[in-house]
């Protein structure tokens, strides 16, 4: 019977991917935040950006705070995913210093996508200070990056505590350069050159 109905052109209900819909709304919020700041974010404004009704947004998010929390978590995951994708594309045989270079460049706003992410990350940072759950997301992202860089330095022969200290310095450097690029105090090229310089210095330190 179902086959007959389908053959006659009758509509067959589609399974809606709820998470995909929520992700699309979060991406609309990022665009608003990147262009107008987080203070411009409202359920109505995000709905207009997403091309849906405010009621549709409210179907997935009961409040502005709930929408912001979800979008903040997804942003952290997106940055992590971009770095992981770049590492996968680079292949499993990277030397430790090259591995670190890919990791750190993945954080810098070197193209339009990562620039939007950086602007939104900056906007969310102030909000994160008042949101313990979002603070933990930021902390975990930084911890994973520091741990990965530390591991690469140790493979190269840098001993503790030097390896973890160098890793923390490198991560702090890219976080500062992220802001400097957004403010146009540094260009993507000059920021990359500074990161490369510090990587070479860190990997030249054997701890012996």
C-alpha positions in Angstrom: 0.0 0.0 0.0 2.8 2.4 0.9 4.5 1.7 -2.4 1.3 2.4 -4.3 0.8 5.7 -2.5 4.4 6.7 -3.2 4.0 5.8 -6.9 0.9 8.0 -7.1 2.9 10.9 -6.0 1.5 11.3 -2.5 3.7 13.0 0.0 5.9 10.9 2.2 6.8 12.5 5.6 10.5 13.4 5.9 12.5 12.7 9.0 13.7 16.1 10.2 17.3 16.2 11.4 16.7 18.2 14.6 20.4 18.8 15.3 20.9 20.0 11.7 18.2 22.6 12.2 19.7 23.7 15.5 23.1 24.0 13.8 21.7 26.1 11.0 20.2 28.5 13.6 23.5 28.7 15.5 25.3 29.5 12.2 22.9 32.4 11.7 23.7 33.6 15.2 27.4 33.5 14.4 26.8 35.7 11.3 24.9 38.2 13.3 27.5 38.3 16.1 30.4 38.6 13.6 28.8 41.5 11.8 26.9 43.3 14.5 28.2 42.1 17.9 26.6 39.8 20.4 24.4 42.6 21.7 22.5 42.5 18.4 21.6 38.8 18.9 17.9 38.2 19.6 15.6 35.4 18.7 13.9 37.6 16.1 17.1 38.9 14.6 18.6 35.4 14.3 15.3 34.2 12.8 15.6 36.8 10.1 19.2 35.9 9.4 18.3 32.2 9.2 15.3 32.9 6.9 12.8 31.3 9.3 10.1 32.5 11.6 10.8 33.5 15.2 8.4 30.7 16.2 10.6 28.2 14.4 13.7 29.4 16.4 11.6 29.2 19.6 10.7 25.6 18.7 14.4 24.7 19.2 15.5 27.3 21.7 13.2 28.5 24.5 15.2 31.6 25.2 18.1 33.8 24.0 20.3 32.4 26.7 19.6 28.9 25.6 20.4 29.8 22.0 23.6 31.6 23.0 24.8 28.6 25.1 24.2 26.2 22.2 25.9 28.4 19.7 28.9 28.9 22.0 29.4 25.2 22.4 29.1 24.6 18.7 31.6 27.3 18.0 34.2 25.6 20.2 33.5 22.3 18.5 33.8 23.9 15.0 37.3 25.3 15.7 38.4 21.9 17.1 37.0 20.2 14.0 38.8 22.6 11.7 42.1 21.9 13.4 41.5 18.1 13.3 40.6 18.3 9.6 43.8 20.1 8.8 45.9 17.5 10.7 44.1 14.7 8.9 44.8 16.4 5.5 48.4 16.8 6.4 48.9 13.1 7.0 50.2 10.9 9.8 53.9 11.4 9.1 54.3 15.0 10.1 57.4 15.9 12.1 56.5 17.2 15.6 57.3 20.9 14.7 55.1 20.7 11.6 52.3 19.1 13.6 52.4 22.0 16.0 52.5 24.5 13.1 49.2 23.0 11.7 47.6 23.0 15.2 48.4 26.7 15.9 47.6 28.0 12.4 44.2 26.3 12.8 43.5 28.8 15.5 44.6 31.9 13.7 42.1 33.9 11.5 43.9 33.3 8.2 40.9 33.1 5.9 37.3 34.3 5.9 35.8 31.3 7.7 38.4 31.4 10.5 38.1 35.2 10.7 34.4 34.9 11.3 35.0 32.3 14.0 37.6 34.5 15.6 35.2 37.5 15.7 32.5 35.4 17.2 34.9 33.8 19.7 35.9 37.3 20.8 32.3 38.3 21.2 31.5 35.2 23.2 34.5 35.5 25.5 33.0 38.2 27.7 29.8 36.2 27.9 31.7 33.1 28.8 33.1 34.8 31.9 29.7 34.8 33.4 28.7 31.3 32.2 30.6 28.5 34.0 29.6 25.9 31.4 31.0 28.0 28.6 34.1 28.8 30.6 34.7 25.0 30.9 34.3 24.6 27.1 37.0 27.3 26.5 39.3 25.9 29.1 38.9 22.3 27.7 39.7 23.6 24.2 42.8 25.3 25.4 43.9 22.4 27.6 43.6 20.0 24.6 45.7 22.3 22.5 48.4 22.8 25.2 48.5 19.0 25.8 48.9 18.3 22.1 51.7 20.9 21.7 53.4 19.6 24.9 53.4 16.1 23.5 55.0 17.1 20.2 57.7 18.9 22.1 58.4 15.9 24.3 58.6 13.7 21.2 61.2 16.1 19.9 63.2 15.8 23.1 62.2 18.8 25.1 61.9 17.7 28.8 59.5 18.9 31.5 58.9 21.4 32.8 60.2 23.2 29.7 57.9 21.3 27.3 54.6 22.4 29.0 55.9 25.9 29.6 56.8 26.3 25.9 53.4 24.9 24.9 51.6 27.4 27.1 53.6 30.2 25.7 52.8 29.2 22.1 49.1 28.8 22.8 49.1 32.2 24.5 50.9 33.7 21.5 48.3 32.5 19.0 45.5 33.7 21.3 47.0 37.2 21.4 47.8 37.1 17.6 44.1 36.2 16.9 43.1 39.5 18.4 45.9 41.4 16.8 44.9 40.2 13.3 41.3 41.1 14.0 42.4 44.6 15.0 44.7 44.7 11.9 47.7 45.3 14.1 49.1 42.1 12.4 48.4 40.6 9.0 47.8 36.9 8.5 51.3 36.7 7.0 53.1 38.5 9.8 51.1 36.6 12.4 52.1 33.3 10.8 55.7 34.4 10.6 55.7 35.2 14.4 54.2 31.7 15.1 56.8 30.0 12.9 59.6 32.0 14.6 58.5 30.9 18.1 58.0 27.3 17.0 61.5 27.2 15.7 62.8 28.7 19.0 60.7 26.2 21.1 61.9 23.2 19.1 65.5 24.4 19.3 65.2 24.1 23.1 66.1 20.5 23.9 65.9 21.0 27.7 69.4 19.6 28.1 
